[in-house]
């Protein structure tokens, strides 16, 4: 395992972004009381921040409101077998500027999920601020690199 130095963070996150775009599956783990809950999401990188969307009344929104600790895992299928793990804190963003930013950055059509635009009250932007990001191959056994926030 190698640790990513601060000077190399931008290049590392660019590599994470490229790899994550190849992922078919991505799971987010939230905490419900003292129990983990995992579901599929489609987050998008914006530099060193990860965005995804949900409804303001969804179970995951309620869970992240109560406990913002999350883990996100991307798994890229063969032949690449790239593995990305993100541990961080979820921020539920209701500020219009944050919602507009997420709407612009998220790389799929949010209207397919019932939202009409960033001003839609049923659209909740979720910003994940990573504390730790791991990029590896073969489920963490090859070329494992880890970035940690300072």
C-alpha positions as CSV (number, residue, x, y, z in Angstrom):
1,X,0.0,0.0,0.0
2,X,1.2,3.5,-0.7
3,X,-0.1,6.7,0.8
4,X,-0.9,9.6,-1.6
5,X,0.9,12.8,-0.7
6,X,-0.9,16.1,-0.7
7,X,1.1,17.2,-3.8
8,X,-0.2,14.2,-5.7
9,X,-3.9,14.5,-4.7
10,X,-5.2,16.2,-7.8
11,X,-3.6,13.5,-10.1
12,X,-4.9,10.8,-7.8
13,X,-8.5,12.1,-7.8
14,X,-8.3,12.4,-11.6
15,X,-7.4,8.7,-11.8
16,X,-10.2,7.9,-9.3
17,X,-12.7,9.8,-11.5
18,X,-11.7,8.0,-14.6
19,X,-11.9,4.6,-12.9
20,X,-15.2,5.3,-11.2
21,X,-16.8,6.1,-14.6
22,X,-16.1,2.5,-15.6
23,X,-18.0,1.2,-12.6
24,X,-21.2,-0.7,-13.2
25,X,-22.1,-0.9,-9.5
26,X,-21.6,1.5,-6.7
27,X,-23.0,1.1,-3.2
28,X,-23.4,3.5,-0.4
29,X,-23.6,2.4,3.2
30,X,-25.4,4.5,5.7
31,X,-26.2,3.9,9.4
32,X,-29.8,3.3,10.6
33,X,-29.6,3.5,14.4
34,X,-26.7,1.1,15.0
35,X,-27.4,-1.0,11.8
36,X,-25.7,-0.6,8.5
37,X,-27.8,-0.1,5.4
38,X,-26.5,-0.5,1.9
39,X,-28.1,0.5,-1.4
40,X,-27.1,1.3,-5.0
41,X,-26.4,4.9,-6.0
42,X,-24.7,6.6,-8.9
43,X,-22.4,9.3,-7.5
44,X,-20.2,11.6,-9.6
45,X,-16.8,13.1,-8.8
46,X,-16.3,16.8,-8.8
47,X,-12.6,17.2,-8.0
48,X,-12.2,15.8,-4.4
49,X,-16.0,15.8,-3.7
50,X,-18.5,13.1,-4.6
51,X,-22.1,14.1,-5.4
52,X,-25.3,12.0,-5.7
53,X,-29.0,12.8,-5.6
54,X,-31.9,11.4,-3.5
55,X,-35.3,12.5,-2.3
56,X,-35.5,14.6,0.9
57,X,-37.8,12.0,2.5
58,X,-35.9,8.9,1.4
59,X,-34.6,6.5,4.1
60,X,-31.0,7.2,3.2
61,X,-31.6,11.0,3.6
62,X,-33.1,10.4,7.0
63,X,-30.2,8.1,8.0
64,X,-27.5,10.6,6.7
65,X,-29.3,13.4,8.6
66,X,-29.1,11.4,11.8
67,X,-25.5,10.1,11.2
68,X,-23.5,11.6,8.3
69,X,-20.9,8.8,8.3
70,X,-20.9,6.9,5.0
71,X,-18.9,4.4,3.0
72,X,-19.1,4.3,-0.8
73,X,-17.7,1.4,-2.8
74,X,-17.3,1.3,-6.6
75,X,-16.5,-2.0,-8.3
76,X,-15.3,-2.0,-11.9
77,X,-16.0,-5.3,-13.6
78,X,-13.5,-7.4,-15.5
79,X,-11.1,-7.1,-17.1
80,X,-10.1,-4.0,-15.1
81,X,-11.1,-5.2,-11.6
82,X,-10.6,-1.6,-10.2
83,X,-11.9,-1.1,-6.7
84,X,-12.6,2.3,-5.1
85,X,-13.6,2.8,-1.5
86,X,-14.6,6.1,-0.1
87,X,-15.2,6.9,3.6
88,X,-16.5,10.3,4.5
89,X,-19.3,12.5,5.7
90,X,-22.5,13.2,3.9
91,X,-23.7,16.7,3.7
92,X,-27.4,17.1,2.7
93,X,-27.4,20.3,0.6
94,X,-30.6,22.4,0.4
95,X,-28.8,25.6,-0.6
96,X,-29.8,26.6,-4.1
97,X,-26.2,27.1,-5.2
98,X,-25.2,23.6,-4.0
99,X,-28.2,22.1,-5.6
100,X,-27.4,23.8,-8.9
101,X,-23.8,22.6,-8.7
102,X,-24.9,19.0,-8.1
103,X,-27.5,19.2,-10.9
104,X,-24.8,20.3,-13.3
105,X,-22.1,17.9,-12.2
106,X,-24.1,14.7,-11.8
107,X,-23.5,12.7,-15.0
108,X,-27.0,11.3,-15.7
109,X,-30.4,12.7,-16.4
110,X,-32.0,13.4,-13.0
111,X,-35.4,14.1,-14.7
112,X,-35.6,10.3,-15.2
113,X,-36.0,10.0,-11.5
114,X,-38.8,12.5,-11.2
115,X,-36.9,15.7,-10.5
116,X,-37.7,18.7,-12.6
117,X,-34.6,20.8,-11.9
118,X,-32.3,21.9,-9.1
119,X,-35.1,24.1,-7.6
120,X,-37.4,21.0,-7.3
121,X,-38.1,20.5,-3.5
122,X,-38.0,16.7,-4.2
123,X,-34.4,16.9,-5.3
124,X,-31.8,16.7,-2.5
125,X,-28.2,17.0,-3.4
126,X,-25.8,14.9,-1.3
127,X,-22.2,15.9,-1.1
128,X,-19.7,13.4,0.3
129,X,-16.6,15.0,1.7
130,X,-14.1,12.1,1.7
131,X,-11.9,11.4,4.7
132,X,-10.2,8.4,3.0
133,X,-10.2,7.2,-0.6
134,X,-8.6,3.9,-1.6
135,X,-7.9,3.0,-5.2
136,X,-6.8,-0.5,-6.0
137,X,-7.1,-3.5,-8.3
138,X,-8.2,-7.1,-7.6
139,X,-10.3,-6.2,-4.6
140,X,-7.5,-4.3,-2.8
141,X,-4.8,-6.8,-3.3
142,X,-2.8,-5.1,-6.1
143,X,-1.6,-1.5,-6.6
144,X,-3.4,-0.2,-3.5
145,X,-3.1,3.5,-3.0
146,X,-4.8,5.5,-0.2
147,X,-5.5,9.2,0.2
148,X,-6.4,10.7,3.6
149,X,-7.7,14.1,4.3
150,X,-5.3,16.2,6.5
